[in-house]
Amino acid sequence: MSTQVTVQDLRRVADSLASLRGHRVVDVTMRPDLRQLKIELDDGVMILVSSEAEAGERPHLEVDVVQTPEEPGSQLEVGFGSDL
């Protein structure tokens, strides 16, 4: 089975990854079916590169950059009790 990726897909991947220059890679995991690559960086950012194909369509690459959630700042407490 030959999998071809379009130049546009490769450009989107390169643009997504270019913003992450200077970060140190701490772990890389490839799924056994070779359809997804997970890259973990030293600041907690995760990059998921996957190949998806709908039935009868050409496969395309997807890149998701997942940031760790920020610590919550001040929070507003709201009570739902009956005594006001």
HUCORWO-V729319 format. One line per field, one symbol per residue. ss: DSSP state (A for helix, B for strand, O for the rest). Layout:
ss=???
This chain:
ss=OOOOOOAAAAAAAAAAAAOOOOOOBBBBBBOOOOOBBBBBBOOOOBBBBBBBOOOOOOOBBBBBBBOOOOOOOOOOOOOOOOOO
